[in-house]
Amino acid sequence: MLEESEKIETEKISVGKMGLRAGLVYGLVMVIYSLIINFAGLTMNPNMGYLVWLIIIGAIVWAHIEFKKNNGGFMEYSQGLGLGVVMVVIGGIISGIFSIIYMTFIDANLLKNMLTLAREQLEKQPSINDEQIEQIMKFYEWFFQPHWLFLMSLVSSAIFGLIVSAIISIFTQKTNPDPFGAN
């Protein structure tokens, strides 16, 4: 019995495994967040994007804390960086797949509404003429397709995850003073 508890205590978790686990949780949280935003009619509210930042930061900090709990209280900077990126990319894939399903089957008008809002914003710009607005809208119509939005979301998630993880890891890292010892 004592040997089993010692084994559990010294069993460590890899960055990949923790990143996958945290990414699944983060992805689920983002799906729930998206559902709440969509059903509350706040999809077009630009301020709701700030809440996503807080969710990502909180999720990365949580993943770092959990990783350290499972690794004797230690986490190297590179482990924190890798963990955050893996987590955000896995979560981005889950959230992106949900978005494609949502925009295709649940609310097919969402993209049309996004394009309408984009046109309204462009028309408010005195420095942009009608011909320029039409050119921009053609690009938007091409770009605002679920598969392109998914791809861009994935790329931006990876970049954003890298930047945020790099900053957070500075504060959450804790180097093991005896990396070859019992810890």
C-alpha positions in Angstrom: 0.0 0.0 0.0 2.8 2.4 0.9 4.7 1.6 -2.3 1.5 2.4 -4.4 1.1 5.8 -2.8 4.8 6.6 -3.3 4.4 5.6 -7.0 1.5 8.0 -7.4 3.4 10.7 -5.6 6.4 10.5 -7.9 4.5 9.8 -11.2 5.0 12.9 -13.4 2.9 14.2 -16.2 4.4 15.2 -19.6 3.9 18.6 -21.2 2.0 16.9 -24.1 -0.4 14.9 -21.9 -1.1 17.9 -19.7 -1.4 20.2 -22.8 -4.0 17.7 -24.3 -5.9 17.5 -21.0 -5.9 21.3 -20.5 -6.7 21.9 -24.2 -9.8 19.7 -23.9 -11.0 21.6 -20.9 -10.2 25.0 -22.5 -11.9 23.9 -25.8 -15.0 22.9 -23.8 -15.0 26.2 -21.9 -14.7 28.1 -25.3 -17.6 26.2 -26.7 -19.8 27.0 -23.7 -18.7 30.6 -23.9 -19.6 30.7 -27.6 -23.0 29.2 -27.0 -23.7 31.8 -24.2 -22.5 34.7 -26.4 -24.5 33.5 -29.4 -27.7 32.8 -27.6 -27.5 36.0 -25.6 -27.2 37.9 -28.9 -23.8 39.3 -28.1 -21.9 37.8 -31.1 -21.5 41.2 -32.8 -20.4 43.0 -29.6 -16.7 43.7 -30.0 -16.2 44.0 -26.2 -16.9 40.3 -25.7 -13.4 39.6 -27.2 -11.8 40.9 -24.1 -13.4 38.2 -22.0 -11.7 35.6 -24.3 -8.3 37.1 -23.3 -9.2 36.5 -19.6 -10.3 33.0 -20.3 -7.1 32.2 -22.2 -4.9 33.7 -19.5 -6.8 31.9 -16.8 -6.6 28.6 -18.6 -2.9 28.8 -19.1 -2.3 29.7 -15.5 -4.5 26.8 -14.4 -2.6 24.4 -16.7 0.7 25.6 -15.3 -0.5 25.1 -11.7 -1.8 21.6 -12.5 1.4 20.7 -14.3 3.5 21.8 -11.3 1.2 19.9 -8.9 2.0 16.7 -10.9 5.7 17.4 -11.2 6.9 18.0 -7.7 6.1 21.7 -7.8 8.5 22.4 -10.7 8.1 23.6 -14.2 10.8 24.9 -16.5 10.2 27.9 -18.7 10.2 25.9 -21.8 7.7 23.4 -20.4 5.3 26.3 -19.5 5.7 27.7 -23.0 5.1 24.4 -24.7 2.2 23.6 -22.4 0.4 26.8 -23.1 0.8 26.5 -26.9 -0.4 22.9 -26.9 -3.3 23.8 -24.8 -4.4 26.8 -26.8 -4.0 24.9 -30.2 -6.0 21.9 -28.9 -8.7 24.2 -27.5 -8.6 26.2 -30.8 -9.2 23.0 -32.8 -12.2 22.1 -30.6 -13.6 25.6 -30.7 -13.0 25.9 -34.4 -14.8 22.7 -35.2 -17.7 23.9 -33.0 -17.8 27.2 -34.9 -18.0 25.5 -38.3 -20.8 23.3 -37.1 -22.6 26.3 -35.5 -22.2 28.6 -38.6 -23.2 25.8 -41.0 -26.1 24.1 -39.2 -27.3 26.1 -36.2 -27.1 29.8 -37.3 -26.4 30.0 -41.0 -27.2 33.8 -40.9 -24.2 34.5 -38.6 -21.8 35.1 -41.4 -24.3 37.2 -43.3 -24.8 39.3 -40.2 -21.0 39.7 -39.8 -20.7 40.9 -43.4 -23.6 43.4 -42.9 -21.8 44.7 -39.8 -18.5 45.0 -41.7 -20.2 46.9 -44.5 -21.8 49.3 -42.0 -18.5 49.9 -40.3 -16.8 50.6 -43.7 -19.5 53.0 -44.8 -18.9 55.1 -41.6 -15.3 55.7 -42.8 -15.2 59.0 -44.7 -11.8 58.1 -46.3 -13.2 55.0 -48.0 -15.2 55.4 -51.2 -17.9 53.1 -52.6 -15.6 51.4 -55.0 -13.1 50.6 -52.2 -16.0 49.3 -50.0 -17.1 46.9 -52.8 -13.5 45.6 -53.2 -13.1 45.1 -49.5 -16.5 43.4 -49.3 -15.6 41.0 -52.1 -12.5 40.0 -50.0 -14.6 39.7 -46.9 -17.2 37.5 -48.7 -14.4 35.2 -49.8 -12.7 35.2 -46.4 -15.8 34.9 -44.2 -16.3 31.2 -45.0 -16.2 28.7 -42.1 -13.1 26.8 -43.3 -11.1 30.0 -43.7 -12.2 31.4 -40.4 -11.3 28.0 -38.8 -7.8 28.1 -40.4 -7.2 31.7 -39.4 -8.5 31.0 -35.9 -6.1 28.1 -35.5 -3.1 30.1 -36.7 -4.0 33.1 -34.5 -4.6 30.8 -31.6 -1.1 29.3 -32.0 0.6 32.7 -32.2 -1.5 34.2 -29.4 -0.9 31.1 -27.3 2.9 31.4 -27.9 3.0 35.1 -26.9 0.7 34.7 -23.8 2.5 31.5 -22.7 5.9 33.2 -23.1 4.8 36.0 -20.7 2.9 33.9 -18.2 5.8 31.3 -18.1 8.1 34.0 -16.8 6.0 34.2 -13.7 4.9 30.6 -13.2 8.2 28.8 -13.9 10.0 27.1 -11.0 13.2 25.4 -11.8 14.1 22.2 -9.9 17.3 23.0 -8.0 18.1 19.2 -8.1 16.9 18.0 -11.5 18.6 14.6 -11.1 17.6 14.1 -7.4 14.5 12.7 -5.9 12.2 15.6 -6.9 
